[in-house]
Amino acid sequence: MNRPYIICHMVTSLDGKVTGDFLGNPECAAACETYYEINRNLKSNGFICGRVTMEGSFTGGYYPDLSEYEPVRHDMDLKMDFILDDMTGFYAIAFDPKGKLGWKSNKIIDPDGDPGYDGAQIIEVLTEQADERYLGYLESMEIPYIFAGETEIDVKLALFKLKSIIGCDTLLLEGGSIVNGYFQRADVIDELSLVVAPVVAYKNDKPLFTDSTLSTFEAVNAKIENGVTVLNYLKKGKRASNNSVVIKWENALTIDEAIESEKSDSTGLYYISRVFGNKETTLYLGIATKHNTIRHRLKGHQNWWLKEYRGTIKVRIGKVIYPYTNIDEIIDHAESAILYEQDKLFFENTSKTKSYTYNNLYCFKNVGDIFELKPIIDMAEQE
């Protein structure tokens, strides 16, 4: 794709509202807690919010005195983006069409130090209506900005630049209702991650998408967590359904926990990493059949080559949750496709990847705790 993979991650009411006074209801506390926990575990290059959400969550209504800043003059036909030489790699991306947000730092300073937000490099996405003195203010603060549109933000252009210039592969779309609507109408939302609070909102509270158009998604996961419902949907692809494969990765366990887990007494994929110090490193991707279960294979690894590694060995178990037929064949192709696309990632699979082939009919979608896996591996793109 020539844009980042977009996951719209939101807390909603039972009637599909996402912003408003209902969020202050005590019954929403567990939903918000679950939302932030999922946010911390979703692997991405950062998050996107609209101006109103950024103002409410981070800037508190502050706005600089623009008379103190020299305007940045751009040619009428060529607005130049401003990018820093040294970027953090984790971004807070503000869709701020006219440049109305006031920042006191070029990074998010979260009062709770939440790793899902704290330290994120701020990037402003602007239209050409932004005041040239505001550009001077942003540059003085060393806040990168990109232009995407004349009077309204061109979402597809913005995402193309975030991919090609900044290098973003996966981004979380976290509202509010207006910016979510921009993305939904542009048909660029690949996944919905919804935490449903057990409340009905007020009539004036805002829906998930403002001014939405018709689009369809496939349900791939539903569970009750902390007394609230967690739902995951994937955008329904244009290709035939039997070409689309969804792999759900469970949260990482230590290898001892994984061996004891009932989920390891089955077929599927497994993904081994090592935590040493403050760094987690990918090691190996494997598959198991009904005659050689995940548990059996993990015990073999533990007794053999994993002994060479210091630190904590982690395992993520992957199950094919869609489609429901030809699972053994799909598991084999899934391993081949992932290793083909990410061969440099898997340290212990290096020799194996060179002899692997792939089936170009499949589009693999990895959901859940994917760590360093690509969310989408579409082998048709290799044709």
Residue, then its C-alpha position, 0 to 999 in steps of 0.5 A: m500500500n502507498r499509505p499506512y495501515i489505519i486502525c480506528h481505535m475508539v470507545t463507543s456507547l451502546d448506540g455508537k457515540v464516541t464523544g460527549d458527556f456520556l464518557g464521564n459516566p462511572e460506567c464508562a471507567a472500565a471501558c476507558e481503562t480497557y481502551y488505554e490498555i489496548n492502545r498501549n499494546l497495539k503496535s503502530n508508528g503513532f496516532i491521529c486525532g482531529r483538532v478538537t480532540m488534540e485540544g481537549s486532550f493535550t493543548g488545553g486551549y493554549y494558542p500562541d501570539l502569532s505577532e511574535y513570529e516571522p511568517v514563512r513565505h511559500d510560493m503560491d503554487l508550491k507549499m513546502d513541508f517542514i520535516l526535522d532531520d531527527m524524528t522519534g519514530f513515534y508520532a502524534i499526528a494532528f489533523d489541524p486544517k487551519g493551524k489552530l493548535g497551540w503546543k508548548s513542546n514538540k513532543i506529547i507530555d502525558p501527565d501519567g507517562d502513558p507509553g501510548y502517548d508520552g514522548a510522541q513527536i507532534i506532526e501537524v497536517l495542514t491545509e494551505q489556509a494556515d497562517e504563514r506566521y503559524l508556520g513560523y511558530l511551528e518551525s520555531m518549536e521544531i514541530p514538523y508539518i505537512f500540507a495536504g489540500e487547499t481548503e480541506i484536508d486531502v486524507k489520501l494525500a496526507l497518508f501518502k506523505l506520512k508513508s513516503i516522507i515520514g515512513c509510517d506503516t501503521l497508525l491509530l485513528e483516535g477521533g473525534s467524530i469529524v476526523n473519523g468521518y474524513f477517513q471513513r469517506a476516503d475509504v482508508i480505514d482498514e480495521l476497527s477496534l471498538v471498546v463498547a461501554p454499557v451506556v446509552a449516550y445523550k442525544n447531542d453526543k457525537p457518532l463514530f463517524t460524522d457524515s459517513t457513507l456506506s462501507t462494509f466490514e467483517a467481524v473477526n473478534a468479540k470478547i468481554e473484558n473488564g465487563v465491557t465488550v471489545l470488538n474487532y472488524l476488518k475492512k471487507g476486501k474487494r478480492a474474493s473472500n476465500n483469498s483473505v486470511v485473518i490470523k489472530w495473535e494472542n498476547a505474548l506469554t513466557i515460553d513456560e506459560a505458552i507450553e502450559s496454555e491450552k491454546s498450545d495443544s493445537t495446530g497453528l502458528y507461533y512467534i518467538s521473541r526474546v526480552f533482554g534488558n529493555k529490548e524485545t527482539t524477534l527470533y522465530l516463526g513456526i507452525a504446528t500440525k495436529h500430529n506435532t502441536i505447538r506445545h510439542r514444538l515449543k518443548g523441543h525448541q526450549n530443550w534445544w536452541l533456545k537454551e543459547y539465549r539469555g533473557t525472557i523468551k516470549v511466545r505469541i500463538g497465532k490462530v487462523i480465524y478466517p476462513y474456516t476451511n483448508i486450515d492446514e494448507i493456509i497455515d503453511h502458506a501463512e508461514s511462507a508469506i510472512l517469512y518471505e516478506q519479513d525474512k530479515l526480521f526472523f533471526e532463527n529462520t534465515s536459512k529457511t526463508k531462502s528456499y520458501t515460495y508463496n501463494n500469490l492468491y492470499c492476502f494475510k491480515n494479522v490482528g491482535d498482539i502482532f509485535e513486529l509483524k506487518p498488519i497486511i501481507d498481500m502476496a498479489e503485490q509481488e506479482 
